[in-house]
């Protein structure tokens, strides 16, 4: 979400660099499991990026709409869908103000995307949008990190290499990471130091709002959702103290 106080660097939204970093699909089977059995059901993915999950779900025969704010990501998604001969409705829009004028049977916000909702009001706006678009008996899924204070403190002390890969346009990319956590805002100010083809390129900001477990449970329930399940992994392990993830299966309250 755009706000001068919160930053995501432009290079992070370079679609080829994004796709090169995010090749894994360990969450796909989880989301596919919870899809409606009826292939005529309407599916909505918020923060779809380059279609990492959108396209595989469409290939299963589902009618899925993907929404994202970033044009470069959506252009990449559209290109990938065309290569697969898929007709997918991709929409460029701010998910805080989205109004598609129709309801969906299944809505999901994957890949830690809610960490870019930096203020409580941003999250509440998005949850209101979800409620507006979700069918009465629909299902809403989202996943995010379980904040690990020890990891954050360690990251403040040392620059570490987090990724090395080659993009499909031939660039050799290495990313080193540092971070600094702000207690007052719950923002983890992450800096990614990019080296491209062996040469330092730039430092890119990746600000992420941390949501603590009881806090997020409360926000979801106060916004009109039932927590049907809360998992700590995509293998559906129970959520506990050392879980890396917070993964929610939600329904609308009566």
C-alpha positions in Angstrom: 0.0 0.0 0.0 1.3 3.4 -0.8 2.3 5.8 2.0 5.5 7.9 2.2 6.1 6.5 5.7 6.1 2.9 4.5 8.3 1.7 1.7 8.7 -1.2 -0.7 11.5 -0.6 -3.1 11.0 -0.5 -6.9 13.4 -3.4 -7.6 11.3 -5.7 -5.4 8.4 -5.1 -7.8 10.6 -5.9 -10.8 8.5 -8.8 -12.1 11.4 -10.9 -13.3 13.4 -10.5 -10.1 10.2 -11.2 -8.1 9.5 -14.4 -10.0 13.1 -15.6 -9.8 13.0 -15.2 -6.0 9.5 -16.7 -5.5 9.6 -20.0 -7.5 8.3 -22.2 -4.7 4.7 -23.5 -4.5 4.6 -25.0 -1.1 1.4 -23.2 -0.3 -0.5 -24.2 -3.5 -1.7 -27.6 -2.4 -3.0 -26.1 0.8 -5.1 -23.5 -1.0 -6.2 -26.0 -3.6 -7.5 -28.3 -0.8 -9.8 -25.6 0.5 -11.2 -24.6 -2.9 -14.9 -25.3 -3.5 -15.6 -28.6 -5.2 -17.8 -26.9 -7.6 -15.7 -25.6 -10.5 -18.3 -23.0 -11.3 -17.6 -21.3 -8.0 -16.2 -17.8 -8.1 -12.7 -17.4 -6.7 -11.0 -14.1 -5.7 -7.3 -13.7 -5.0 -6.2 -10.5 -3.4 -2.6 -9.5 -3.9 -2.1 -12.0 -6.7 1.3 -10.6 -7.8 2.5 -12.3 -11.0 -0.1 -15.0 -10.8 2.1 -17.5 -8.9 -1.1 -19.2 -7.5 -3.7 -17.6 -9.7 -2.5 -19.4 -12.8 -2.2 -23.0 -11.3 -5.7 -22.6 -9.8 -7.1 -21.4 -13.2 -5.5 -24.5 -14.8 -7.6 -26.6 -12.5 -10.7 -25.2 -14.3 -11.7 -22.6 -11.7 -13.1 -19.1 -12.5 -10.6 -17.0 -10.6 -10.1 -13.2 -10.5 -6.8 -11.8 -9.4 -6.3 -8.4 -8.0 -3.1 -6.5 -7.4 -2.0 -2.9 -7.1 1.2 -3.1 -9.1 1.1 -2.8 -12.9 4.4 -4.6 -13.5 3.2 -7.6 -11.5 -0.1 -7.8 -13.3 1.5 -7.4 -16.8 3.7 -10.3 -16.0 0.7 -12.3 -14.8 -1.3 -11.5 -17.9 1.7 -12.6 -20.1 2.1 -15.9 -18.2 -1.7 -16.6 -18.5 -1.6 -16.0 -22.2 1.3 -18.5 -22.6 -0.9 -21.1 -20.9 -3.9 -20.1 -23.1 -5.9 -19.1 -20.0 -8.5 -16.4 -19.7 -8.2 -14.9 -16.3 -9.7 -11.6 -15.1 -6.8 -9.6 -13.6 -7.7 -6.3 -12.0 -5.3 -3.5 -11.0 -6.8 -1.9 -7.8 -6.1 -1.0 -4.2 -7.6 -3.8 -2.2 -8.6 -1.3 0.6 -11.1 0.3 -1.8 -12.0 -2.6 -4.1 -15.5 -2.9 -5.4 -16.0 -5.5 -8.1 -19.8 -5.4 -7.8 -20.2 -9.2 -7.3 -19.7 -11.8 -4.7 -17.3 -14.7 -4.5 -17.5 -18.2 -2.9 -13.8 -18.3 -2.0 -11.5 -15.4 -1.2 -7.8 -15.6 -0.2 -4.9 -13.3 0.6 -1.8 -15.4 0.3 2.0 -15.0 0.7 2.2 -12.8 3.8 0.6 -9.9 1.8 -1.2 -8.5 4.8 2.1 -7.4 6.2 1.9 -4.5 3.7 -1.2 -3.2 5.5 0.8 -1.0 7.8 -2.0 0.6 9.9 -4.9 -1.0 11.7 -7.3 1.1 9.5 -5.7 -0.4 6.4 -6.4 -4.0 7.7 -10.0 -3.1 8.7 -10.7 -1.6 5.3 -9.5 -4.8 3.6 -11.5 -7.0 5.9 -14.6 -4.8 5.1 -13.9 -5.3 1.4 -13.7 -9.1 1.9 -17.0 -9.1 3.8 -18.6 -7.1 1.0 -17.4 -9.6 -1.6 -17.8 -12.9 0.2 -20.9 -15.1 -0.2 -22.8 -15.8 3.0 -21.5 -19.4 3.1 -18.2 -18.5 1.6 -14.7 -19.2 2.8 -11.9 -16.7 3.4 -8.3 -17.8 3.8 -5.1 -15.8 4.6 -1.6 -16.5 5.7 1.1 -14.4 7.4 4.2 -14.8 9.5 4.1 -15.5 13.2 6.5 -12.8 14.5 9.8 -14.2 15.7 11.4 -11.7 18.0 14.7 -13.7 18.2 14.9 -13.8 14.4 14.3 -10.0 14.2 16.9 -9.2 16.9 19.5 -11.5 15.1 18.7 -9.7 11.8 19.5 -6.3 13.4 23.0 -7.5 14.3 24.2 -9.1 11.1 23.9 -8.8 7.3 23.1 -12.2 5.9 22.6 -13.6 2.4 19.0 -14.6 1.9 18.9 -15.5 -1.8 21.0 -16.3 -4.8 19.4 -17.1 -8.2 19.3 -16.4 -11.9 16.3 -14.6 -13.4 14.7 -15.8 -16.6 16.2 -12.8 -18.4 19.7 -13.9 -17.4 20.5 -11.7 -14.4 22.5 -13.2 -11.6 21.0 -11.9 -8.4 22.2 -12.1 -4.8 20.2 -10.5 -1.9 21.7 -9.7 1.5 19.3 -8.6 4.3 19.4 -6.3 7.3 16.5 -5.2 9.4 15.4 -2.9 12.2 12.2 -3.4 14.2 10.1 -0.4 15.4 8.2 -1.1 18.6 5.8 1.8 18.3 4.5 1.0 14.8 5.2 -2.8 14.8 7.0 -2.3 11.5 10.0 -4.4 10.6 12.1 -2.1 8.4 13.9 -4.7 6.2 16.6 -3.6 3.8 17.5 -5.9 0.9 21.0 -5.2 -0.5 20.9 -6.3 -4.2 24.0 -7.5 -6.1 23.3 -8.1 -9.8 25.8 -9.9 -12.0 28.3 -9.7 -9.2 28.1 -5.9 -8.8 26.3 -4.0 -5.9 23.1 -2.5 -7.4 21.1 -0.9 -4.7 19.5 -1.1 -1.3 15.7 -1.7 -1.5 13.3 -1.2 1.4 10.8 -3.9 2.4 8.7 -2.6 5.3 6.5 -5.2 6.9 3.9 -4.7 9.7 4.0 -7.5 12.2 0.7 -8.9 13.5 1.0 -10.8 16.8 -1.2 -13.9 17.2 -3.8 -12.8 19.8 -3.9 -9.3 18.2 -4.8 -10.7 14.7 -7.3 -13.2 16.1 -9.1 -10.3 17.8 -9.1 -8.1 14.7 -10.5 -10.8 12.6 -13.2 -11.7 15.1 -14.2 -8.1 15.7 -14.4 -7.6 11.9 -17.2 -10.2 11.7 -15.3 -13.5 11.0 -15.3 -16.8 12.7 -11.9 -18.5 13.0 -12.8 -22.0 11.7 -9.2 -23.2 11.8 -5.8 -21.6 12.6 -2.8 -23.6 11.5 0.9 -23.1 12.0 2.0 -24.5 8.7 0.7 -25.4 5.2 0.7 -29.0 6.3 -2.1 -27.9 8.8 -0.1 -28.4 11.9 -1.7 -26.9 15.0 -0.6 -23.3 15.6 1.7 -23.1 18.6 4.5 -20.9 20.1 7.2 -21.8 17.5 5.0 -21.9 14.4 6.5 -20.0 11.5 3.2 -19.1 10.0 -0.3 -18.0 11.0 -2.8 -19.5 8.5 -6.5 -18.8 8.9 -9.6 -20.5 7.5 -12.4 -18.1 8.2 -16.2 -17.8 7.7 -18.6 -14.9 8.1 -20.4 -14.6 11.4 -24.2 -14.9 11.2 
